[in-house]
Amino acid sequence: MRKKLESLKKYRNKKGLTQEEVAKKLGVTQGAVMNWENGYRKPNVYVMKKMAEIFQPFFFVSECRTY
């Protein structure tokens, strides 16, 4: 069973960002963001730190506990 990063999509949409815009901010491809949102891949700890900075203060508090 794959674990989706559902909060990534939720907060990305809340901020009005596209997958491509998030990818540019994180220095990854749009495909990587899509794979995380769909549960095919997991971001590494460095990318998760960048995500926390982009979506602060509430993003990843619960997500980090599940990995």
N, C-alpha and C positions, 0 to 999 in steps of 0.2 A: 504494500500500500504506500502510495507516495504522499508525502506531507507537503501541502501547498503553503506558500507564503501569502496567504490571503490578505494579511494586513498590508503588504506591500502594494497590492492593487488598490485597496481601500484608501490608503493615505496618498498614493500617487494621484488617484482621481480627486481626492479632497483638495489637493494642492493645484489641481488643474494641469497636471503634467502628463505627457505622453510617455510611452515606454522608451521611445527614442531620446526624449529629453532627459529622462532619468539615467539612461545608459550613458549619455554624454557626461553628465555630472559625476558618474561613478567610474568613467574610463573603461566601460565594457561595451559589448554589442547589444543591440536591441533584442536579439535572439536570446542572449543570456538573461535579460530581464523577463522575457516571456517564459523561459524555461523555469525560472524561480517561481513565478506566479502560478505556473501550472504544475509545479512539483516534480519536474523532471531532473532538476539539479538544485544544489544548495550553494549559496554564495559563501566565499571564504570569510574568515574573521576580519580581514582588512576591508573588504567590501561592506560587510555588515556595520563596521564602525563608520564608514562614510555614509551609509544609509541612515544610521542613527543621527548623524549630524544634519542631514538633509531634512529628515522628518521629525526632528526633536519637538517636544520633549517626550512624547508618548510612544513613539514607535520602537519596537523590539524589546521592550521590557519583558513581555510575555513570550515573544518569539525566541529570544536567546535562551530561555529556559527549556525550550523544546528540542534544541539541537545538542 
